Amino acid sequence: MLRHVWIPLRDGTRLAARIWLPEGTDGPVPAVLEYIPYRKNDGTAPRDATLHGRFAQAGYAAVRVDCRGSGDSDGVMLDEYHQQELDDALEVLAWIERQEWSDGQVAIIGKSWGGFNGLQIAALRPPQLRCIVTVCSTDDRYADDVHYAGGCLLASEMLPWASTMLAYNARPGDPAVLGDAWREKWLERLEATVPYAETWLTHQRRDAYWRHGSVCEDPAAIEVPVYAVGGWLDPYRGAVLRLLESLDQAKAPTKALLGPWAHTYPHQAEPGPGLDFQGECVRWFDHWMRGADNGIMDEPRLRAWMPEPAQPGSDREVRPGRWIAEPSWPAPGVEDRRTPLASWADAGPVLLRSTLALGAATGDFLKFGDIPGQYGDQAADDGRSRTFTGPVLTEPVEILGVPSVALRVTADRPQAQLAVRLCEVFPDGASKLVTTGLLNLTHRDGHAEPAPLEPGRAYDVRVPLFAVGHAFGAGNRIRASVSASLWPWMWPSPEAATVELDAAHGELVLPVRDPDPARDAALPPFAPPREGPPHSIESVGIPGARTVTLDHETGEQTLVSTPADGTVTDHADGLTRTGRDLNRFRLTEGDPHSAVVECEREETIGRDGTAADGNDGWATRVHTRSRMTADGDDFLVVNTLRAYEGRGAAERQVFARTWSFSVARDQV
């Protein structure tokens, strides 16, 4: 492994890379690139070792690059998926092609950020690129990311993610790499760092800002083979099916995999079962870069985990189920089953009031698999929603695809929202969340041109739910629960609205799959997860936690989430990084202007005195605080960034800045 390599760019910027080269090979080899802003030295080092070490063992040069403005790389990170990031990627590919160990062919792999930019880079058609593997990513940056969903502002995600990126972007480079210039470069980075939240809030509808980097705008731009991978607990899962369909129409060879996991690589699946994902990737790379006739393109285009019934909370570590296969998407064995909602409830109109504190049991929107962030029993929230519950099932019902609910609605305010939760109800009354859908009713006709509601007027709307695979069990019931709020997923509308539902003009549409046991049973099983070769990285986790409290006197609900994090140490050079995160969501029943999101993020990076750095040690700390509120007209955000150098009593503050801004609400 080459621990640190500089990649020079035309403008004089240098990007930092770590490269794993295969041993015992004669001549140049193909390369696999992962290009992300999460710090190769410490941030993703444990994961990188499991992934890229395996690729090198399989005969590939694995190249892990920190984007401009991250880790040891020069410059400043201006935003997510900025054009500069994509332009830099083209130079990185050209640099790889010129190396003596490279045969000129490159594949791109990435999860989340790296999955996004892998698709975006593929759409630019660089000549070196042969194929990509995109994991937990999306083709639509507005409708299917962590900023907005269904036209609703994601209170649980937008500010926490912006606060995290503010801290990430403020972290220093390593003196062991940068030498004495590290401090000057760090201060330059701190001076140039800005919160992303203001930009994201300025674009509350689907405009040119979000169309940039959304490959759904022109799927035909992607010509290389794409392996799209996701998990049923990850919010980006629907993109896997959309890519399978759109890229097939564009004639790009495509495969897809959907497992039981959350926002993780499949070999580190939470919840399980996982699989030997690195081995699956090597099969993909071997076929497209070495011409291996390994049968990977003769297999079904889609393999998916079909979760089977499990009581809420019983499947948080391993989800029961089985692997299924479909030859194409849309799948020939999946048909929409339409059920009038009036057949599951009284047909008369019913009023939905904005029960603002509803939704805590829904868990995190963006789930990483840690148990506190997974969903709980939905029965209590069902009791505060309008429910449509079907009869006891006499046989299992499998669904695979995108369910939806059509409703006729009338609101008493110009703005209102709907949340739909599809649940499986057990004989004891426990309600298991299957999937969810959100809709800002001002976005009923699309996300580009929202329009206010006319109070008292009836509208026919359709709420698409997140893609799902699920087997409802015989003896259980199917339920659709509709509410006018879902906190903290959806930021409340400017006014508390009452929405009238007319069930006589509503339907539930389920993509019902006709099981094919013979085809499913004939599938070769995936190999179990495997780690990479031995490495020097140690990761000690800090478990996540999630608590909800209610002040019965004031009606204020407080949800505190501390996502899982921990300490990473590279024993080869003593570098240590520790991350801590806390998000607080507060809301008082009946008052939409009481919504508050508060975030704190701390990143500590340093090294004890060793021969590697030639001094008595090095210690840095960055700390961010962010707060977001809203009144009827504006969103109000305050961000604070502080940076420190030294340890204990010798620690001193080297930078501090506070940003305060307001952004007018735009039908959100």
N, C-alpha and C positions, 0 to 999 in steps of 0.2 A: 504494500500500500504506500502510495505517495501522499503523505499527510497534508502537504500544502504545495499547491502549484498555482502560479499566477497565469491568468488568461488576459493578455493585453487587448484592448479595444482601440478602434481608430481614433477616438477622441482623447486618448491618453488614460482613460479609466482602466483599472485592473480589477478583474473579478477573481475571487478566491475559489479554488477547487480542491477537492480530495479525490484521488484516483486509485482505484483498485485494478491492478493489471494481472492477467492470468499467468500462471507459472507453467513452464514446460511447453510453450507454444512456439512454433516456427513461423516467423513472418507476422505481418500485421493482422489485426482481428477487428470485427465489428465492435461498436461501442454502444453503451446504454447510458443515456443522460437523464438525470433528475435535477431540475432547475427550480429552486425554491428559496424563500427568504428567511429560513428558520435556523440558520447557523450550523454549518457542518461540524464545527469543533465541539459543540456541546448540546445545542438545541435538539437536533434529530440524530445525534451520534449513535445512541443505542439502536434505533431503528435502522439507520443506514448500514450498520455492521451486519445486521441480519439479512438485509436485502442485497446490497452491492457485493458483499463478500461471496454470497452464493453465485451471483452473476459471474464474478471473476473465476470461481471454481469451474463454471460451465464454459469458460473460454472466451468471455467477453471483457472488454475494458469498460469498467463502470465508473462514470464521471458524475460526481455530486458537486454542483456549483451553487454558491450563494449569489442571489440576485444583487444587482447594484444597490448599495445602501444598506446591506445586511451583512452580519458577520464581519469578516476581515475585508470584504470587498469595498472598493472606493465608492464615493458618491452618496446620494440620498435617494431613498425610496419615496417617490412622489405620490403613489396611489396604488391600488390593486390593478394589475394587468395594464399598466400604463403603456403607451406605445413605445416608450423608451425601453421597457422591459422586453418587449417582443423584438425590437430592433437589436438589442443586445444578444438575444437568443440566436438570431441568425448569424451573428459574428462568432458566437460560441460554437455553433455547428461547423462553421467554416474552419475555425481553429482546430477542432477535433480532426477534421478531414486531413489537415496538414501534418499531423503528428506521425512520427515514424512507426508508432505501434498501431496506427489506425489504417484499416483498409478502405476508409471513406464512407462506410455505411454507419448510420446512427439510428437507434430507436430511442423514443422518449417514454419514460414512465413517471407517473406522479399521482399522489393522492391529494384531494382538495385543491389547494393552490396549484400544485404541480399537475394535477389532472386538468384544471381549467386551462393553464397556459399551454399544456400539451396539445389540447384541441385547437387553441388559438394559433399556435405555431404551425400546426399541421395545415391550417387554412391558408397560411402564407406560402405553402408549397416549396420549402427549401429543398434543394436538390439532394442533400445528404440524407434526408429523412426517409426511412423505409417503412416504419410502422410505429404505432404508439399503444400504450396501455394507460387508460385514463380511469382513475379510481375515485369514487365519491366526488364527482364533479358535475358540472351542468353545462347545458348549451344555451341557457337563457339567464343572463345576469340580473335581470329585474324580477322576473316572475318566480325564479327558482334559486334564490340564494338566501343569505341571512340578513338582508336589509328589509325586504318587503315580501309578503306572500299574499296572494289574492288581492293585492292593492292595499293591504293592511300593513302598517308599520310594525315590525317585529320588536316589541319592547324588550323581550328577553334576549335578543341577539345583537341588534344594531349597536347600541352604546357599549355593551360589554366587549364586542369584537373591536370596536374603534379604540376603546381604552387599552385593550391588549396590544393592538398594533402600535399605539403611541409608545408603550413601554418597549416593545420589541425593537422599534425603529431607533430608540434612544440608547440601545446597548452598545458598548464599545467594542472595537477590534482588540485582538490579543497582542500584547507587547512582545510575546515570543515570536510573533510573525511580523509585526509592524515595527518593532524596535522602539527607539525613543520617540518616534513620531506618533505613537498611539494616542497620547493625550491630546495633541493638537487636532488630530483627525476626529477624535471623539467630540471635542468641543465644537468643531465645525458641523458635525452631524447633529448635535443637540441644537445648535442655533437654527439649523435648517428644518428640523422636525416639526411637522404640523399635525393636528388631529384630523383624521379622515371624516369624522362625523358631520362636520359642516358641509362638506361636499356631498355626502350621501343624502343629507336632509334637504339640500338644495334641489335635488332631483327626485321628487316624490311620485312622479309618473314615468312611464316607460318612454324615454326620450333618447336622443343621440348618445348621451353619456352611457346609458345602459346597453344600447345596441352595439357599441364598441365592445368587442370581445365576446359577443353572444353569437356563437357559430350557427344557431338556428336561423340567423338572418340569411345565410347562404351555405346550406349544407354541402352543396356541390363543390365548394371550394376545397373540401377535404377529399383527397384522392388516395391517401395511403391507408393501409389496413388499420382498423381501430378495434381494440379489445376494450369494451366498456364494462366496468365492474362497479357494483354498489351493494348496499345492504338494506334489508327491510326496516331497520331502525335508523337509517340515515335519511335526512330530508331530501337529499339529492337523487334518491332512487329512481324517480320518474324519468330522469334524463337518460338512464340506461335504455329504457324502452323507446324513448323518442329517438335516440341516436340509432338504435337498431333499425327503426323504420325509415328515418330520413336519410341515413347514409346508404341503406339498401337501395332506395330510390335514386340516390346519387351514384350508384354503382361502385361504392367503396366497400371492399371486403370487411365484414364486421362480425364480431362475436360478442356475446354478453353473458355476464355472470351476476346473479343476485343471491346473496347469502343471508343468513340470519343476523349478521353483525350490524354494528352501528358505524360510526365514522372512523373506521380503522382499516388497515391492510388486512386481508383475509388470513394471513399466517399468524396474525396477532389478534384474532377475532374475539370481540366481546360484544354480545354473548356468542358462544360457540354453537355448533361446532365450526372450527376453522379448517383450513386445508393447506397443502404445500403450495402456496401461491407462487413462490419463487420458481418452483419447478414448472408450474403452469405457464409462467411468463417465459421461461427458457424454451418451452415447446413453441410458443408463439414467435419468439425471436429466431429460433432455429429454422422455422418454416419460411419466414419472410426475409431473413438475411443470409441463410446458408442453404436454402433450397431443400431442407429436410422433408422427406415424404413421411411425416409422422402422424398423418391422419387428423390433425387438429381441425382442418377445414372440412373434413368429412363428417364431423360430429354435429349434433343439433346446434343451431345458431344460438339458442338461449338455454342455459341451465340455471335453475332457480331452486331455492329451498322453499318447500311448502310447509310452513309451520302448522302444527296440529294443536288441538285444544289444550290449554293449560290454564289453571286458575291464575288470576292476577298475582304477580309477585313470585310465582313458582318457577319461572323460566328465565330468571334474570342472569344466570350464568351459562346455561345451555338451553336452547330452545328445541323442544321435541319436534320432529318432522322428518321429511325425506327429500331427496333430490329428485326433481322432475326435469323434463326437457320439452322444448318446443322447436319444431323445425324452422320456424320463421316468426316474424312479428309484423303485423298482427297475427296471432296464432290461429290456425284453422279450427282448433277445438275449443275456442273461447267465444262465447256469444253473450250479448247483453240480455239480462233478464230484468224486465221492467215490472215493478210492483207499485200500484197506486197506494199512496200513503193513507188514503181514506180507508183502505181495507185493513189497516193495522191500528186505526184509532177512529174516534168520532170525526165525522166529516166537517163539523162546524168550525168556524174561525176560532183561533186562540191567540191570546196576546203574549208576546215575549217582552219582558222588561229587561233592561241592562243590569243583570245581577253581576256587578263588576268583579267581585272577588271569586267568581267561578273559574276553575281551570287549574288549580294548583296540582291536582292529581294527574294532569296530563304529562308531567315530567318536562325535561328539557326539550326545546325544539331541536337543537343540534346535539344529538346524543353521541358521546364517545364510548359508551358501553359501561361506564362505572355505574354501579347499582343505584346510588341515590338519584341519578338523573333519569332513570327509567320510569315509566308510567306506573301508576297505582290503580287500585280499584276505582272504577268510574261511578259506582252506585250513588254516592252522595251528590256528585255533579249532575248525574242523570236526574236526580230528584228535583233539581233546580232548573231543569231544561224542559223543553217540549219533546217528549219521546214518542217514537213510533216503533212498536215492538211486535215482531212477527210471531206466528204460532210455533209451537215446539217442533223442531225438525225431526222428521222420521228417518232421514238418512243424511250423511254428510253432504255439505255443499262447499265446493272449492271455488275460490275466486282468484283471478290473476289478471291484473291490469289496473285501470283507473275507474273506480266507482264515481258516481255523481248523484246529487239530489236536486231535483227540480222543485221549485216552490213558487207560489204566488204570494207576494208580500206587499204590505202597505205600512208605511212608517209615518210617524207624526213629526219627524224632524228631517231637515235636508240631508243629513248624513246619518248612516246607521251601518252596522256590520252584522254578519252572521258567521257562526262557527258550527260545523257539523261533525259529530264524532260517530263513527261506525263502531259498534261494540258487539261482543258475543256475551250473552247473558246465560249464566249457569243456573241449574235448578235451585241453588241456595240463594240466588239473587245477586251473586257477585257479577260484576260487569267488567269485561276485559276489553281494553281499547285495541281496535284493529287498525284503524286509520282515521285521519282527520282532514277537514277541508275548511278554508277560510275565504271569506269574500267581503270586501268593502263594497257596499251596495252602490256607491258612486262609480265603481269600476264595473258595473254590471254588463256594459257593452264593450269592455276592453280596457287596457291599462294605459293607452296613449292619450285618450281624451275623456277623462272622468267627467261626470255631470251630476249635479246635485239631484236629490229626489224631490219630487213635488209632494209635500205632505198630503196624505189622504188619497193619493192615487195608487192603484194596484199595478204591480210590475211582476212579470214572469221572469224568474232568474234561475240559473243553474249554478250549483256550487260543485266544482270538481274536487275530488278528494285526492290525497297523495296516493300514488301507485302502491299496490299491495298484492302480496300473495298470502292466502290464508285459507285454512280448512275449518269451517264451522262444523262442530260435532253433532251427531245425532243426539237428541235429547236436550239440546241447547236452543236458544232463540237468537235471532238477529235483531239488532236495535239500531235505529238512527236517532241520535239526540241532537236537537237544534237549540242553540242559545244565541243571544245577541251580544255576547262577550266571551272572552277566553283569556284571562289574565294569568301570567304575564306575556303570553304569546302576542296578543293584539293590544296595541295602544288604544285606549278608549277614544271614541268619537268625541267631538267638541261638546256635545250636549247628550245627556242621558236620553236615549230614544226608546220608544215602545214600538215594536214591530208586530203587526198582525199577520199570522200565517193562515192561509186558506188551504187546508189539507185536501179539499176536494179537487184542487188543481195542482197536486204535487205527486211526485213519483221518486222511488229509489231505483237506481240503475246499477246492477251488479254485473261485472264481467265474469260470468260463471264458466268454469273450465270443466270440460268432459274428461275425467281422468283416463289415462292410457297406461294401465299398470304394466303391460308387456313392454312398452317402449321405455318407461321409466326404469323397470327392473333390468333392462339390457344395458343400461349405462355403465361404463367402467367407473368404479368408485374413485373419488379423489384420494390421493395420498394424504396422510395426516400432516399437520403443521411441522415444519422443520426450521430450526434456527440456522444462522450462518456459521462460518468458521470461528474459532476462538478469537477474542478481541480484548482490548484493554478497558472497555467502557463498563462502568457500573452505574446502575440506575436504582435509586431507592425512592419508592413512591410515597406520596402523601395522599391518603384516601380522601375522596370527595365527601361532602355532606350537604344535606338539604333539609331545612327546617321551615315550618310555617307556624306563625303565631297570630292570634286574633285578640285584639283589645275589645272586649265585649261592651265596654262603656262608650268608646268612640266609634267602634265599627271598623277600625283600621286593621288591615291584614298586612303582615310583613313576611315576605319569603326571603330567606337568606340562603344563597347557594355558594359553596366553596368547591369549585371543580377540582378534580384530582390533578395533582402535579407532583413535584418532588425534586430530588437532587441528582444530578448527573456528574460523575467524576471520571475523567480519563486518567487512569493510573500510569499511562505512558509518559505524561508530562505534567500531571498534577492539576490540570485545569478543572475547576468545579463551577457548576451553575445550579442555582436553586430558584425556583419560581413559586410564587404564592398568589392566589387570586381570590377575590371575594366580590360577589354581586348581591345587591339588596334591592328588592322590589316592594314598594309600599303603595297601598291604595285604600281609600276609605269608601265604604259602600255608599252609593248614591251620589258621589261627587267625582265626576270624571276628571276634574282639574286637580284632584289630589294625587294623581299618579306620579310616582317618583322612581327613577332608576338611579342607583348609586353604585359605582364600581371602583375597586382598588386593585392595583396590580403592582407587584414588586418583583424585580429581577436582580439577583445577587450573583456576580461573576468574579472569580478571582483565582488565586493560586498561592499556596504557601511557598516560602522561599526555597527554591531548588536550583540545581545547576542549569536547568532549562532556561530560566529567566535571568540568572546571574545577579539576583538581588535578594532582598529579604522578603519578597513576596509582593503581591498585588491584589487589591480588593476594590471592587466598584459595586454600586447599588443604584438602581433607578426605581422610582416610585411614581405611580400615576394615580390620580383621583379624578373621577368624572361624575357629573350629576346632570340629569335631564329631567325637565318638567315641561308642562304645557298649560296654556290657558286656552280660551276659545279661539284665539287668533294665531298664536305663535308657539313654536317649540323653543325652549330655552335650555342652553347647554353651557356648562362650565367644565373646563379641563385644566388640570394642574399637573405639571411635570417637574420633578426634582431629581437631581443626580448628585451622587456622593462618591468620594474617593477615600480609601483608607478603612481601617478596622477599629471598632471599639471607640475608645476615647480619642483616637487619632483620626477618626472619620471627619471629613469636612465637606460641606456642600459646595459644589462647583458650578451648579446651574439650577435655575428655577424660573419657571414661566407659567403664567395663567392665561388661558384663552376664554373669553366669554362671548357668546354670540346668540342671536335669535334668528329663526327662519320662519317665515310665514307658512301656515298650514295650507296645503293645496289639496282640498277634498280628502284629507287623511285625518 
